[in-house]
Amino acid sequence: MSIPCTHLDQIHDVRPSGAGCVECLRNGGRWVHLRMCLTCGHVGCCDSSPGKHATQHFHETGHPIVQSAEPGEDWRWCYADKTQV
């Protein structure tokens, strides 16, 4: 049984911050998969990417929930509760 997410109130109607990982595009990095923050729209790279910018964004801002920004994927993850949403 998974733990329920307690941060659903922090999901907002957001627009992606860009077509790729904001930090990787700025510093010439590369990514494997993209995640979008559902609090502010920040697009960052996944933990399989060298920069791990989506997780870094969570640690810097406390914004807990991301959604896959990959075509054909439809899932969300709460970093704070460590569970799928």
Secondary structure as the mmCIF struct_conf table of DSSP 4:
data_model
#
loop_
_struct_conf.conf_type_id
_struct_conf.id
_struct_conf.beg_label_comp_id
_struct_conf.beg_label_asym_id
_struct_conf.beg_label_seq_id
_struct_conf.end_label_comp_id
_struct_conf.end_label_asym_id
_struct_conf.end_label_seq_id
HELX_LH_PP_P HELX_LH_PP_P1 SER A 2 CYS A 5
BEND BEND1 THR A 6 THR A 6
HELX_RH_3T_P HELX_RH_3T_P1 LEU A 8 GLN A 10
BEND BEND2 SER A 17 SER A 17
BEND BEND3 ALA A 19 GLY A 20
HELX_RH_AL_P HELX_RH_AL_P1 VAL A 22 ASN A 27
TURN_TY1_P TURN_TY1_P1 GLY A 28 GLY A 28
BEND BEND4 VAL A 32 HIS A 33
STRN STRN1 LEU A 34 CYS A 37
TURN_TY1_P TURN_TY1_P2 LEU A 38 CYS A 40
STRN STRN2 VAL A 43 CYS A 45
TURN_TY1_P TURN_TY1_P3 ASP A 47 SER A 48
BEND BEND5 SER A 49 GLY A 51
HELX_RH_AL_P HELX_RH_AL_P2 HIS A 53 THR A 61
STRN STRN3 ILE A 65 SER A 68
BEND BEND6 GLU A 70 GLU A 70
TURN_TY1_P TURN_TY1_P4 PRO A 71 GLY A 72
STRN STRN4 ARG A 76 CYS A 78
TURN_TY1_P TURN_TY1_P5 TYR A 79 LYS A 82
STRN STRN5 THR A 83 GLN A 84
#
